[in-house]
Amino acid sequence: MDFLRREGAVPAEEGVVHERTPIDRCADAYEVYLREGRALATATILNCVPFVREFLRHCFGSKPVELSRLCASDVLRFVRHQAPRLHRKRVKLMTTALRSFLRYARYCGKVEMDLAAAVPVVPNWSMTTIPRAIAPDQVRQLLASIDRRTGTGRRDYAIVLLLARLGLRSGEVASLTLYDVDWKAGQLTGAAIAAYLQDGRPHSTSRFVFLRAKAPVRGFRGASGVGSIIRHSLQRSGLDTPLHGRASVSPWPRHRDVASRRFARRDRRRAGSSSSADHDDLHEGRHRGIAQAGAALAGRNPMNTLAQAVQDYLRMRRDLGLKLREAGTSLLDFAAFMRRRRSTFITSKLALAWAQQPRNVQPSHWARRLSFVRGFARYRSATDPRTQIPPQGLLPFQPQRARPYLYSDDEISRLLRAALDMTYRCTDC
């Protein structure tokens, strides 16, 4: 069209001036803040700003944008309205963008209360299904399709063998080092690894077993590098497989080489407490969709009692797919405790006193009870500025993860023999 206009074949396009709406001006100011104030990447800004525009359009429509009129119920209604329409990863991105915008609005002085605390955490569980795998014949076809005459082919062949025969994860293969292999006691897909190390592995001071074939020559940064190798190998082989997302190349359970400890043991640090430890009981169940009905916490009603606020909080979280068995019972008990103390708002002192009420329990039980109140207090603070959120260090607790026990080949054989000797009564046979 530009060529035709220059040649005079078609008339020039008349300039159309689009009038900037209040929503456009507010979103543009937020975009400038992200770019100049926060120095965020362009891709991040492009992901966040559209959600903010949609939020403003949902709250104000064609009316003037008055951020001071926003309340917690506006935030909750928007999340409830949008969540069923989006993929769970997009929902997570939407809630992140919403929290960022509401913090920006408070930073600018346009919102007095911390409405970011009212943005609910939408369930986004990973690996909710059993990983898919390809058939043994497809694994053999995949291995046969790899050209082992090149160094890259020998590397890819050894990686596929590790995934298929030993059942290793992509991250374990990527992080495998020369020190992890017990060369004297075991065999680690013997000939394939040796062939790659002797004639195929680039010269490097890196101690990772598998290295990139292109510069810079170094180990893989993570599991994505191994996943890319498998993806391209499957494409070259012409196999029609269901391997997308989380899937497994191994068609069998973990190989006996794993049980017989073919790897040298690594020293691993004890795992510390998770950053999401405040919600140990909130990560249950499956996402059942977002309920459209049900009133949330009324942001414009300052007379809401704590008991009613707890009910609204639990209803909202359950509508988002969480079960809240222990947390629900505990928070209702906390509301009764606050009523007996004649307190209309949460304080750290009262929360700590309630969490430590049961005396003959483990410290982890106290920490868990306090985490329930902490999550509710964050939510309540969006409508009651008197609310105190109990800090993380009030009841410190460092969980100790049990060390796993690996059965030897002999122990597994004895277990199988004992299972065969067990009597079995079938009432339906």
N, C-alpha and C positions, 0 to 999 in steps of 0.2 A: 504494500500500500504506500509506503514511503517513496518507492521508485516511481509509482504511477502519479503520485502527487507532484514529484519533482518534474515529471514530464508533462504535467498539465492534463493528464488523461482523466483525472478525477479531481473534484474540488478539494481544497485544503480543509482539513478538519478544524472545526471551530473549537476554540478552547473552552472547556467546561470548568467553571470554578465551583468546587465543592465547598460548601460552608461547613466550617468546623463546629461540631456539636459540643455541648458541655462534656459529654462522655469522652469524645476525642481529645479535648484539651486536657482533661484529667489523666487519661491514659498516656498521652504524650509527655506530660510532666513526670509521670512515674517512669517512663522509658528513659528520659534524660537522666533521672536519678540513678537508675541501674547502670547506665553507660558511663556517666561521669563521676557519680558519687561512689558507686560500688565497683566500677571497672570490670563489669561482667562481660563475658564473651557474647558475641552477637547471637550465636545459636541459643544461648540461655535466655536472652531477652526475647527472642522470637517465640520461645516456648511459653514464657510467662505472661507477656502482655495480652495475648488474645483471651486468656482466662479472666484477666482483670476487666477487659472491656465487656465480656459477657456478664460478669458479676455486676458491674455498674448498670448495664442495660436491664438486668433482672431486677435490680433494686429501685432504679429511678425512671427507667423508660425514657420518655421524651422530656421529662421534667428537669429542672436544674439539679445539678449534682451537689448535694449538701452532705458531705461525709460526716458532719457532726450528728446527723440524724440516724446514722447506722447503729444497730444494736445486735445483740447475739442472735436473736431469732431470725434476723435477715440473713446472717451468715449460715445458720443451720438450714434454713429453707432452700438456699441456693445449693448447698452441698447435697441435700436430699433430692433436689430436682435434677441435678446433673449426673450424680453418681451412677444411676441405672443405665444411662445412655453411653457411658464411656468404658473403655477397657480399664481394668484395675490399675495398670501402670499409668494410664492417663489420669485416672482419679488421684493417684498419689502426686503426680505433677501438678494437678489443679490445686490440691490442698496446700502444697508447698508454695505455689505462686500466691495463693490467697493470704497465707500467713505473712509472706513478704510484703504484700501491698498494705495489709492492715498495720504492720509495724511501721511502714513508711508513712502512713496517714497519721499515726500517733507521733512519729518523729517530727512531722510538719506542724503538729499542734492542732490538726483538724479533728482528731478523735481523742477523747480524754481517757477512755478505758482501754485496757489491753484486749481488744477483740480478737487478736490472734490466738488467744487461749481458747476461744470458743470454736475454733475450727476443729472438727472431730477428726480422729485418726480412723481412716477407712481401712478395713482389713485388706491386706495384700499378701497373702501367704504364697510362698513359692513351694514347688515340688509337692503339690497336693495330690498328685496321681502317681502311680507306679511308673518309673522310667520305661520307655519303650525300647525294644531291642530288635536287631535283625536276626534272621534265621542263620543256623550254622552254615548252610550251603552258600548263603550270601556272603558270609565272612570269608569263606574259602575263595569265592569268586573275587571278592575285593582284594584279598592278598595276592591272587594270581594276576590281577590287573596292574599291580605296581611294578614299574620298571626298576629292577635292582641292579642294573648296569651302571647307574649313576649314583653319586653320593647322596643326592636328595632322595632318590628312590630307596636306597638302603636305610636312610633315616626314617622315612615314612613307613617302610615295612616293619621296622623294629617297633615303632610307636603303635601301629595297629595291633601287633602281637601282644604288646603289654596291655593294651586296653581289652583285647578279646580273650586272651588266655588267662591273664592274672586278674582281670576285673578291676584294674586301677582306674582312678578318676583322671580326668584331663589335667587338673591341677597337680596331682601327684606325679604324673609323667613330666609335666613342665618343670617341676621343682626337683626332679631326681638328679643327684650329683654323683660323681665318681666315688665319693666316700660312702654312699648309701648302699653300695653293692658289696655283699660279702663274697669276694671272689674265691675264697678258699672253701667255704662251706656249701655253697649252692650254685645253682645255675639260673640265670636270668635270661630266658629266651636265648640261651647260649650263643648259637652261631650268628643270629641276627644282630645282636648287640656287638659282638666281636667284629663282624664284618663292617659295621658302620664305624666303629672306633678306629679300626686299622686302615680302612680304605673308604673314606667318605666324610669323616668329621673334619671340618676346617681346622687349621692350626690356630690355637687360641689358648690363652692362659686361664680362661673360664673353666670352672670345675663342674659346670652343668654337663650332663651326658649329651643332651640334644641341644644343638645350636641352630640359629638361623642360617639359611643358605645364602642370604644376601646381606650386604653391609647395612648397618654395623653387625659384625659377627659376634653374637652374644646369645645367652639363653633367652627363652621365651619369657615375656613379662608376666604371663599368667595363662589360665586355661584357654583363653580365646585363641591363642596361637595354635594349640593342639587341635582345637575345634575347627579352625580354618583348614588345617591339613586333612582332617577326616572329611570335611565337606567337599574339598576339591578332589580327594581320592574317590569319593562316591560318585561325583559328577563324571570323572574320567572313566569309571568302570561301567557307567550306564545303568546302574542298579536303581530300581524304583523302590525306595525305602521310605519309612515314615520318620526319618531322623531329622526333626527340626525342633527347636526349643531344647528342653532337657531330654536327652535320649542316651541310650547305651549301645556301644558297639558290641559288647560282650553278650553272647546268647546263653551263657552258662553262669552258674553261681561262681563265687570266688574260687580260683584255682587252688589246688593243694599246695602249690609253691608258696602261697601267701600264708597258709596255716603253718607251714614248716619253717617259717621265719627265714626266707631267703635273703631278706634285706638286713643290713646292719641297723641296729636300733639307733634312733636319734634321741637326743636329749630335748625334751619339750618342756617349756615352761607351763606352770599351772595356769589354766584359763581363769582370767579375772571375771568380775561380774559384768554382765552384758549392759550395754548402754540403754537397753529397753527393759531393764529389770523392774522398772516401775509398773510394768503391765504383765507380770508373769501369768496372771490368771485371765488376762484379757485376750490372749492369743489362742483361743480355742474355737472349735467348730468350723463350719464352712460358710462361705459367703452365700447368703440366700437372697441377695438383692436388697434394695432399699425400700422400706415401707414409706408410702407417700403420706399416710395419715398419721395423726398423733401430734399433739402440740409439744414443742420443745420448750426449753427454758425461756420464760417470758422476759425478754430483755427490758421491756418498758414497765415492768411491775416490780417495784422495789420491795413490796410487802411479801414476796414469795418466801415461804418458810423453808428451812433447810430440808425438812422431810419431803416437801413437795419438790424441791430442787433435786433431791436424790432420786425420786421417782422419775422425774423428767430426764435426768442424766442416764439412768439405767435403761429407760425406754428408748432413748435416742441411740445409745450404744448397741442395744439388742437389735434395733431396726437396721443397723449397719452390718449385722451378721455376727456379733459377738454373743457369747452365752452368759458370761459373768455369773457363774454359779457361786463361787466363794466370795467374789467381790461384791455381788449383789446383796448377799446375806450380811456381810460385814458392814457395808455402807448403811444399810437400814438400821443395824445395831448402833452405828456411830451417830446417826440422826437421833435415835432415842437417847443416847448418852448426852448429846448436846442439849436436848430438850430438858433432861433432868438437871443439867448445869445452868439452865436458863440463859443460854448463849445463842444469839441469833446470827453469829458469823463465826467462821473458822479461825482459830489461832493455832500457832505451832505448839504452844504449851498444852492446850486441850487435846490436840491431835496426838501428841506424844503420850499424854496420860491415858488416852483410850487405847492406843496401840500396845501399851505395856500392861494392860489390865490382867491378862492371863499370866500368872507367875511361873507355873511349872511347865514352861514350853522352851523350845530352842530359840536362840536369838533370831534365826531366820524367820520364825513365825511373826515376831514383832516387826521385823523389817518389811515383811509382806503386807501386814495389816496397815502399816504406815504408808506403803506405796499406794494402797487403794485410796486413802484419804488424799494423798498428794495429787493423784490424777483427777479426783473430783474437785479439789481446791483450785487447780488450774482452770478447770471449766467454770467454776463458780466465780472466780475472780473477774471474769468478763462482765458480770452484771453486778457484783458487789465489791466495790473497791476496798472494803475493810478486810476482805479475805486475806489471810496469811498462808502462803504456800510453804509447807514444811521443807526445809532444805535437805539436800541429799545426805549430808553427813550426820544427821541426828542419830540414826541407828545404823552405824556402819556394819556391814556384814560381807565377808568374802567367802563365797561358796567354794567348796573343795570338790573338784570333780573326781569321781572314782576312776582308778586306773583300770583300763579294760584287760581282761584275761583272754589270751589267745590259746585255743586248744591245739595240742600237737596232733600229728597224724595218728599216733597210737591211741590217744584219748578219744578221737573221733571214731576210730574203728571200734573201740570198746563200747561207746555209746550206741552205735548202730547195731552191734550184736545184742546188747541188752534190750534195745527196742524191739528186735525181732523175737526175743524170748518172752516179751510181755503178753499176757493174756488179753484178748480183745473180745468183747461181747457186742454183737451187732443185733439190735432188736428189730431192725427194719429189713435185714437181709433175708 
